[in-house]
C-alpha cells in the first residue's frame, strides 16, 4: 500500500516536471520568435531611415540642422503610427 502512494507521488512529481519543461519550452520559443521579429523590424527601420534621410537631404540641402530635425520628425511620426497600428492589431488578437 505504501509503495502505491510513493509511486503515485513519483508520478505526480514526474508529471509536474514534464509540465514545467513544456511551459519553459513554449516561453523560450515565444521569446526567441519575438527577438527575431524585433531584429527584422529594427533592420527594416534602419533601411527606411536611410531612405528618408536621403530624401530629406535632397529636399532641404540648405540647412543641415533643418535636415536632421525634419528627418527625426518624420521617423517619429512613422514610428508612432506603426506602434498604434501594431498595438490595435495585438489587442484584437488577444480578444479572439
Buried (B, 14 or more C-beta within 10 A) or exposed (E): EEEEEEEEEEEEEEEEEEEEEEEEEEEEEEEEEEEEEEEEEEEEEEEBBEEBBEEBBEEBEEEEEEBBEBBBEBBEEBEEEEEEEEEEEEEEEEEE
